[in-house]
């Protein structure tokens, strides 16, 4: 019964996070990108802080290490990740954005090896890392329809978003903090929302006056804040405790399926066959990087 429940929650999480890329793309028609991300996390922060206050004991940052963890999470995992992702999604489809974000587990492994020199990449793992970047090239280049440098800007922003969240997840794990995962995420969303508003205010291309308050805009903000973020995080916390990090990382490779399908159904987007091939290459890279851990779990 628990296996069926875990599978159902995993599928639901994949759906919520996958369709979030479509919702971002839709909402960008009405709200400037960084301001859009900031408003999303305004709502999410209220929900998440309320949730952890009601359900967990260690939810408030108390030590310097706790606040450092929150600061890293707010800056890299929330603010920079979402700013780069929302900006990048102006120029790529929902499916391509999700595929590029699927580099997150591969990049996190690479950052982990760099930050911890004693954890070196073996030959197979190095091939896996290279395959991941090869897959990114296959995904990004078919998007080009004009001057190469200009067409690679949007995919580069999305890949930079994946790099930020990967680096943030590694640094957070290395900080000796007592705050729980739920508390860290809740406070990171709150501080991250403030940082996103500051970034938006500093961008000459963004203005509150550019916001078009329409039913579609409201729906996208509510869906992203409540369902994709708050509900998604709660499901993620439960699955992380029950399945572990390796299994939950696989959600990165089911999310693009729902992103591409929802983008096709709602926004009439298409997914180039080369992007699918690139996704397969990225997933193969992930399997090679994690092959030792996967063998241990199967044995």
N, C-alpha and C positions, 0 to 999 in steps of 0.2 A: 504493500500500500504506500509506504514512504517513497519507494522508487518511482511509482506512478506519479505521486504528488510532486516529487523533485523534478521529474521530466516535464510535468505540466507547468510548474513555476519557471523552469528554464525556457520553455517555449514562450510563455507569457513575457518574460523579460526580453527575449529576443525580439518579440513583436513590438513591445513598448519602445525599446531603444532603436530598433530598425525604423519604425515609422516616425521617430523623432526627426530623422534627417529630412523626410518629406515635409514635416511640419515646419522645420526651420526654413526650408526652401520656399514654402508657401508664405510664411510670415514676413520674409524679407521683401515682399512686394509692398508692405505697409509700414515697416519700421526699419530704421537704420540698423545695421548689423550689431554693433557693439552695444547700443542702447537696447536693442531687442534682447540680447543675452543678459543684460543687467536687469531688465524688468522680469525676465524669466526667473532669475535667482532671487529677486526681491520676494516673490511669492514662495519659492521653494524654501528659502531660509526660514520664513515664519513657520512653515509646516514641519520642517526637519528639526528645528530647535524645540518646538512643541512636542514632537514625537519622542525625541531622546530624553527630554525632561520627564515625560510620563512613563517611559519604559525602561530606562537604564539608570544605574546608580552613578557610574563614573562618566558624567557627560560634560562637566564643566572643566575648562583648562585651569590648572592650579599651579603648575610649575613652569619654569622657563622653558623646559623641553616641550611641555604641552603646547605652549604658545608658539614655539618655533615650528612644531608640527602643523598647527593650524595655519601659520603664516605661509609655510611651504605649500600646503594644500590649497589655500586661498589664491596664492599667486600663480602657481603652475597648473594645478589640476582644475581650478575653476576659472580664474580670470583670463590667463593667457590662452589656455586651451579653448575656451569658448569664444574669445575675441578672434583668434585666428580661424577657428572653424566657421564661425558665422560669416566672416569676411570672405573666406575661401569658397563657401557654398554659393556665393553670388555667381561663380563662374564654372561650377561643376554640377553634375546631376547628383541626386540623392544617393544613388547606388555607388557611383565613383567615390563620393565623399566617405561613405561607410567602408568601402574597400581600403581606401588609404588609411583610415583610422584603425583598420585591422592590423596595421603595422605596430600598434602599441605594444603587444606582448613581446614582439621581436626586438623593438627598440629598448624596452625595459630590460631585457636580458643583456643587451649590449651595454647599456649604461651601468648595469650592475657589475659587469666584468671590468669596466673602466674605473669605477669608483672603488672597487675592491680588487686590487691587483692580484691577490692570492687566488681569486676565482677566474682562472684563465679559460679561454675558449679552446676546445679541442679542435681537431681537424674537421670532424663532422659538424660541430656547432658553427665553425667559421663558414662552412659551405651553406648552412642554414641561414646565417645572417646575410650572406651575399645573395642568396636566392630571394630573400625578402626584398632587398633593394632592387634586384632585377625585376621582381614582380611589380614594384612601384613604377619603374620605368615603363613597363608594358602597359600599365593602367593609365599613366599620365599622358604619354605621348599620343595615343589615339584621340585625345581630347583636342589636339591641335588642329585648328582650321585656318589659322592665319600665321603671322610672324611667330616663330617658335618661342622666343623669349617671352613675349606677351602672353601666349597661351599657356605657358607653364607657371605663371604667377599664381593662379587660383589653386591648382593642385599643390603647389609649394606651400601655400598658406595652410592647407588642410594637413599636409604631412608635418608641418611645423607644429600644428595643434597636437598631433599624435606624439611628437617628440616631447612636447611640454608635459603632457599627462604621464608619459612613460618615465621621464626624469623625475617628476614629482612623486610618483608612486615609489620609486627606488629610494629617493632621499627620505621620504616619510618613514619607510621601513628601517632606515639606518639611524634615525633619531631615537634615542632612548627615552621614550615618552610613556606615561602611564594612562593617557587618555585613550578611551576605546575608539574603535573604528567609527562607530555611529556618532560619537561626540565630535570626533575630528571632522567628519564630513559635514555635520550640521553647522559647526562654527565656521568651517571653511566656506560653505555656501554663503553665510551671512557676510563675512569679511570679503569674500570674492565678489559679491554683488556691489559692495561699496567701491572696490577697485575698478570694476567694470564701469560704474557710473563715472568715476574719475577719468578713466580712459576715454569714454565717450565724450565727456565735456571738453577734453583736450584735443579732440579731433575736429578740424575745421569742416570736414565733410559731413558731420553729424549735427543734427539739431532736433530738439523736441518738436519744433514746428513742422518737421518732415514726417511726423507720425500721422498715419491715416487710421483713425479709430473706426473700424468696421467690424461687423460680426465675425468675419474670417480672421481678422487680426486678434480679436479677443479669444476666439476658439483656439488658435495656435498657441497663444501665451498660456492659457489654462491647461491645454493638453501637455505642453512641454513642462510646465512647472509642477502640476499636480500628478500627472500620470507617468510621463517619461522620467521625471526626476524624483519626486517624493515617493511615489509608489514603486518605481523602479529601484531606488536605493534600498527600500525596505526588503524587497524580494532579493536583491543582491546580497544584503547582509545575511539573510537566512541561508541562501545557497552557499555562501562563502563558508559559513560555519559547518554546514552539512556535507559539502562536496570537496572543499579545499580549493586552493588557488589555481591549480593546473586545470581542473575541470571547469571552473567558472570562467577561466580565460578563453575557453572554447566559444563563449558567447560572442566574442569578437568575430567569429567566422560564420555565425548564423545570422547575425544582425544585417549584413549586406543583402541577404536574400529578401528580408522584409523591407529594407530600404528601397531596393530596386523594384519590388512588386508594388509597393505603395506609391512610389514615384511614377510608375507606369500607369497605375489605375487613376490616381488623383491629378497628376500633373502632365500626363501624356509624355513622360520621359522615356527614353530608350537606353539600353545598355549595350555598348559595343562588345562584340564577341572577344575582342582583344582584352577588354577590361575583365571579362570572365576568366580568360586565360591567365591574366596577371594575378587575379585573386587566387587561382589554383596554385600558382607559383609561390605566392606569399604564404599560403597555408602549408605548402610543402616545406618551406623554410622554417615555419613554426614547429612542425613535427620533427625536423632534424635538430633544431635547437633544444627541444625538450625530450629528445629520444631516450636519454638515460632515465629521466624521471618517469616517463610513460612506461618504459619497460619495468621499472620497479612497481608501478601501480598495477600493471597487468599480471606480474609474477605472483 
